[in-house]
């Protein structure tokens, strides 16, 4: 009996793959990939010059085949004991004595071990997902509050309808007076996406107004399709400084 690293493609099994559950093979294959190899060596006999047949470990063999299908470079080779044909019967007797099962059947311990490992992984994954979701919800709530506070601040400083705006860099005044090409340049410099489309939308919405001007930022938000709260806040922040 000798210990070798054997190429998976050089191994065959006389037990059909359909005898084993594909979900279980998938699970063991993932564990083989994650751990870097098959920890339980196959027992093989030489069937040709460079080919081998499985004597014991048919489940592990098909899991190794699946692992190679998923990761050909990492899972090309498997650990194996290659036995002489004359001691094959003795090896099978030893396998039967140790595992209590006949050739071609999976050892009873495999299923609970894999189930426990997979259950633990799933539980840890669920905990991590719950934590990430909780953090995202908190960040979204904070961002929403920041946007609401900013809008309240901006609207409190917005001139009433009919009042003249004297500040040359007032964003609302610029939204009401710039041409479409000027708006394109402004939006592009403010790193607002789809700036040409949004500039056109601003002009079209503005032209539909009775006085061809927006009354306040809430009017801009409700009238211009695709601009949104974040786009308006970016315009206010960027254009107030320039």
N, C-alpha and C positions, 0 to 999 in steps of 0.2 A: 504494500500500500504506500503510495507516494503522494505528496502534496504538490499541487501545481496551480498556476494561474492559466485558465483555459478560456479561449475565445468563445463567446456565447454562440456564434454562428456555426461553430464546429460541433455543437451538441444537439442530440435529438432525444425525444422521449416517446415511448410507446404508449403512454397514457394520454388520451385526448385532452386538449386544453379545455374543452367544453365540460369536463368533469369538475372544473373549479369555477368559483364565482368571480366574474370579471371585476366587480367592485372591490373584492378582497385582493385580487391581483394588483389592481390599481393602487390600493392603499400600501401594500408591501413594496411595490415599485417605487412609490414616492419616498418611503423610508430608506430604501436602498440608495436612492439618489442623495437624500439628505445626509445619510451617514457615511457616504463615500464608498460603499461596497456591500456585498452580501456577507453577513457575519457568520452564517451557518454554511459551511462548505457543502457542496454537492458531492455525492458519491457516484463516480462514473466508472464505466469500463470502456476499454478501447474497442471500437467497432470497425476501425479502418486505420490507414496509415496516419491520418490526422483528424479522425472523427471519433466521437465518443457518444455513448448511450447512457442515459440516466438509470442508475440502479436504485437510488434513494434520494428524494428531494425534488419530486416532480412539481410540487407547488412552488418551491423556491426557484426552480428552473424557469417556469413560465412567468413568475414575477420578475426574474432577471431579464427575460426576453422583453417584457413590457418596459422595464427600466431602460433597456438599450434603445427601444423604439422612441422613448421620450428624450433620452440624452445619450446619443450614440457615442460621443467621445469619452464621456466619463464612465459609462457602464459597458464597455466593450468586453472586459474580462471578468471572470468570476473565480472565487476560490473553490477548489475541488480536490477530493481524494480520488486518485485513479487506481483502481484495484486490478489485480490479476484475475482473469476469468476463473481460475481454479479455486479462488476463495470467495466467489460471488455468493454461493449458498451460505457460507459462514457469516458474511456481512449482513445478508438479509435476515438471518436468524438473530443476529445481534440487534438489528434495527427493530425487529418484532419484539424482542425481549425488553428493549429500553422504552419504546414508545407505546407498545401494546396494540399496534395497528399493523395491518398488512401492507404490502407494497402497493403504491399508487394512492393510498389514502393519506390525508393530512393529519399530523399529530394533533390531538385534542387541545393542546396548550396554545397552538398558534392563534386560534380565533379570539379567546379572551384577552391575550396579550395585546394583539393588534387593536381590539376594541377599546381596551383601557387607554392605550397610548393615544388613539384617535380622539376618544372622548375628552381626554385631558387637553389635547391641542385645540379642539373646538371650543372648550370652555375658556381657555386662555384667549383665543381669538375673539370670542364674544365679549370678554371683559375689555380687551383693547379697543374693540369697535365702539362699545358703549362709552368708553373714556373719550375717544376721538370725537364721537357725535356730540357728547356733552360739551367738549371744548369748542366745537364749531358753533353750537347753538349759543354759547356764551359770547363768542366773538361776533356773531351775527347780531345779537341783541345789543352789544356795545356799539357796533357800527351803525345800527338803526337809530340808537339814541343820539349818536354824534350827528347823524344826518338831520334828525328832527331838531336838535338844538341849533344846528347851523341854519336851517331854514327859518326857525323862529327869529334868530338874530338878524338874518338878511331881510326878512319881511318886516321886522320892526323898524328897519332903516330905509325901507322902500318908500319913495315919495308917493303921496296920494295922487289919484288920477287928476290930471289938470295942472299939477305942480311942475315947474320947470326944473330940469336937472342941470346943475352947473358944473358938476365934476366931469372933466374930459375923459377920464378912464372909468366912468361908471359902466359896469357891464350891461345893465338894462338899457342904457342909452345907446350903447354900441349895438346891441341886438336889434334895436329899433331903427338904427340909421345906416349901418354898414350895408354895402352892396353884397350880392351873392359871392363875388370873387374875393372881396375883402373878408367876408366871413370864412371862406375856404382857407385863406391864409392864416387867419386868427385861430381857427379850430385846429389846423395842422400844427401850428407852433405850440399849441396847448396839448399836443399828443392825444387828441381825441380821435378815436377810430371812425372810419367811414365819414370823414370830414366833409367831402363833397356832397354826399347824400344828405347829411344833416344840415349843411348850409342851405341847400335847396329847400329842405323841409321848413327851416326857419323863415325864409323869405316867403314861401307860399302861405304859411300860417299867418305871418304878419300882414300880408296883403289882403287876407280875408277879414281882418279886423276893421271895425267901423272907421277908426282914425288911422288905420294902418300902423298900429303900434301896440305893443304888449303893455298891459297895465301894471303888472308886477311879475315876480318870478313864478308865482303859482299859475299865472296865466300862461307863461312860457311852458311850464311843465305840462299843463293840460292841453295845450294847443299843438305843440311840436312832437310829432311822432318819432320815437326812437332816441330822444335825447336823454330822458330819465333824470332822476335826482342826482346821481353821481356826475352826469355830464354837466348839469347846471352848476353844481358845486365846484367842479373843475374850472368852468368858465369864470365863476365869481372869484375864485382864488387867484387864477392866472391873470385875468384881464384887469383886476383891481391893482395889480402890481406893475403892469406894463403901461 
